[in-house]
Amino acid sequence: MFKSRRARGIIAGLLIASLPAVVVATDVFTDVGDGNQFHDNINNIAGAGVTQGSPAGSDTYAPANVVTRGQMAAFLNRNGTRAAYSGNGADTPLAATVATELGSLDITPGSAAADTTNFVKADASFTVACTAATDGTCTVLVWLTDGTNLSRLATLTIAEGESENGSLTWAVEAPVTTPGTATTISLIAEMATDDSGSAAGEATAISVPYGADGGNTLAPAP
């Protein structure tokens, strides 16, 4: 049980340790002014969707109130959905011009309000192999996608019987129409020519919109 001195503001301070630091100039809640020592922390987790105010959906935060175990679980759960992982764990056969999914993950960008623009940053590592090639080499394409947008293509030319490793990093806009809606990121591989091969890979993602207005601290990258 939390004692009265372990107030909501302290919980916000602990949670913010896992978030990128940003400078916030506006007040989200009417009872958290510039003079509050946790002002920026509270604004940031509000912008990230970790807190929804107290009462929920209100313009107040009640920074001096104690936190129940249930409220603490809600804070941690909303913050925890901002990271995701997926991988296929084994070689997956590849065929010419057939997009094959190596892994797919769901991540929930936080947002203090609907109709804000968020970002998801995804990183992937993969291994591709050339099993059989008509001219001695295979060309394999690998990319990340959210179903609409594509990352840059990783293009690997591999000798028959050989394999190569690669990686991708990608930041994509994830507009939020309804807070709590997940974005799906998939890692895709494809043989570019009429050859055969295999691939294995894994992907991780984090949601990175922080700030009082759901603003962004990471610009999209190819």
C-alpha positions in Angstrom: 0.0 0.0 0.0 1.4 3.4 -0.9 1.7 5.9 1.9 0.3 9.4 1.4 3.8 10.8 0.7 4.2 8.5 -2.3 1.8 10.6 -4.3 0.8 10.5 -8.0 3.5 13.0 -8.9 6.2 10.6 -7.7 4.7 7.8 -9.7 4.9 10.0 -12.8 8.5 10.8 -12.0 9.3 7.0 -11.9 7.5 6.3 -15.1 9.1 9.1 -17.0 12.5 7.4 -16.4 11.6 5.1 -19.3 10.6 7.8 -21.7 12.8 10.1 -23.8 13.3 13.6 -22.3 11.5 16.4 -23.9 10.9 20.0 -22.9 7.2 20.9 -22.3 6.0 24.4 -22.3 2.2 23.9 -21.9 0.0 22.8 -19.0 -2.1 19.7 -19.7 -3.9 19.7 -16.3 -5.3 22.8 -14.5 -3.9 21.6 -11.2 -0.3 21.0 -12.4 1.3 24.4 -13.0 4.8 25.4 -13.8 5.7 25.5 -10.1 5.0 21.8 -9.6 8.3 19.9 -9.5 6.8 17.1 -11.6 5.2 19.5 -14.1 7.2 18.2 -17.2 7.0 14.6 -16.2 3.2 14.7 -15.8 2.7 16.6 -19.0 4.9 14.1 -20.9 3.1 11.0 -19.7 -0.2 12.6 -20.5 1.0 13.3 -24.0 2.2 9.7 -24.3 -1.2 8.4 -23.1 0.2 6.8 -20.0 -2.1 8.9 -17.8 -5.6 10.1 -18.7 -6.1 12.4 -15.7 -8.0 12.0 -12.5 -10.9 11.5 -12.9 -10.1 9.8 -16.2 -10.7 12.1 -19.1 -10.8 15.3 -17.0 -8.5 18.3 -17.1 -7.1 17.6 -13.6 -4.5 15.2 -12.4 -4.8 15.4 -8.6 -1.0 15.2 -8.1 -1.1 15.0 -4.3 -3.5 12.0 -4.3 -2.3 8.5 -3.4 -2.1 5.9 -6.2 -3.9 2.6 -5.8 -2.4 -0.7 -7.0 -5.0 -0.7 -9.8 -4.1 2.7 -11.0 -0.4 1.8 -10.9 -1.1 -1.3 -13.1 -2.9 1.0 -15.6 0.1 3.3 -15.8 2.5 0.5 -16.3 0.3 -1.3 -18.8 -0.1 1.8 -21.0 3.6 2.4 -20.9 4.4 -1.3 -21.6 2.4 -1.4 -24.8 4.9 1.1 -26.3 7.4 -1.7 -27.0 6.9 -4.9 -29.1 8.9 -7.8 -30.5 8.3 -10.5 -33.1 10.4 -13.1 -34.9 10.0 -16.3 -36.9 12.7 -18.2 -35.0 13.6 -20.5 -38.0 14.3 -20.4 -41.7 11.3 -19.7 -43.8 11.3 -20.7 -47.5 11.3 -17.9 -50.0 10.0 -18.0 -53.6 10.3 -15.6 -56.5 8.1 -12.5 -56.3 6.2 -13.9 -53.3 6.2 -11.6 -50.2 6.8 -13.7 -47.2 6.2 -12.5 -43.6 9.1 -13.3 -41.3 7.5 -11.6 -38.2 4.6 -9.3 -37.3 4.1 -7.3 -34.2 1.4 -5.1 -32.8 2.3 -1.9 -31.0 -0.1 0.7 -29.4 1.1 4.3 -29.8 0.0 6.4 -26.9 -1.9 9.6 -27.4 -3.6 12.1 -25.1 -6.3 12.7 -27.7 -7.7 11.3 -30.9 -6.5 12.7 -34.2 -2.9 13.2 -33.2 0.1 12.0 -35.2 2.4 9.5 -33.5 5.5 7.7 -34.6 6.6 4.1 -34.3 10.3 3.2 -34.7 11.1 -0.3 -35.8 14.4 -2.2 -36.0 14.9 -5.6 -37.7 17.7 -8.0 -38.2 17.6 -10.9 -40.6 19.5 -13.7 -42.3 18.8 -14.7 -45.9 20.2 -17.7 -47.8 20.4 -18.7 -51.5 19.4 -22.3 -52.0 19.3 -22.5 -55.8 20.1 -20.0 -58.5 19.9 -20.0 -62.2 23.0 -17.8 -62.7 24.9 -18.6 -59.5 23.4 -15.8 -57.3 20.1 -14.9 -55.7 18.8 -11.4 -55.1 16.7 -11.1 -52.0 14.6 -8.1 -50.9 13.7 -7.4 -47.3 11.6 -4.6 -45.9 9.4 -3.4 -43.0 5.8 -2.3 -43.6 2.7 -1.2 -41.7 0.5 -2.3 -44.5 0.5 1.1 -46.2 4.0 2.5 -45.9 7.3 0.7 -46.7 10.7 1.1 -45.3 13.7 1.2 -47.6 14.4 -2.1 -49.3 17.4 -4.1 -48.1 18.7 -5.7 -51.3 21.2 -8.6 -50.9 22.9 -10.5 -53.7 24.0 -13.9 -52.4 26.0 -16.7 -54.0 24.3 -20.1 -54.3 24.8 -22.0 -51.1 25.7 -19.0 -49.1 23.9 -16.7 -46.6 24.1 -13.1 -45.5 22.9 -11.0 -42.5 21.3 -7.6 -42.7 19.4 -5.0 -40.7 16.8 -2.3 -41.1 15.8 0.8 -39.1 12.6 2.6 -39.8 10.4 5.3 -38.3 6.8 5.6 -39.6 4.0 8.0 -38.8 1.2 6.2 -37.0 -1.8 8.6 -36.9 -4.2 7.8 -34.0 -7.9 8.1 -34.8 -8.9 6.3 -31.7 -6.5 6.1 -28.7 -5.5 2.5 -27.9 -5.6 1.3 -31.5 -2.7 -0.9 -32.4 -0.3 -0.4 -35.4 0.9 -3.6 -37.0 4.5 -3.7 -38.3 5.6 -6.7 -40.4 9.1 -7.8 -41.6 8.9 -9.1 -45.2 11.3 -10.9 -47.4 11.0 -11.8 -51.1 13.2 -13.4 -53.8 13.6 -10.9 -56.6 14.4 -13.4 -59.3 13.2 -16.9 -60.2 15.4 -18.6 -57.7 14.9 -20.2 -54.2 16.1 -19.4 -50.8 15.2 -18.9 -47.2 15.1 -16.2 -44.5 14.9 -15.8 -40.7 14.4 -12.5 -38.9 13.2 -10.6 -35.9 11.8 -7.1 -35.4 11.4 -4.8 -32.4 9.4 -1.6 -32.2 8.9 1.3 -29.8 6.3 4.0 -29.9 7.9 7.4 -29.5 5.3 10.3 -29.3 6.0 12.2 -26.2 4.9 15.7 -25.0 1.9 17.6 -23.7 0.0 17.6 -27.1 1.0 14.2 -28.3 3.8 15.8 -30.2 6.7 14.0 -31.8 10.3 13.8 -30.8 11.4 11.6 -33.8 11.1 12.6 -37.4 10.2 9.9 -40.0 13.2 8.3 -41.7 13.6 6.3 -44.9 
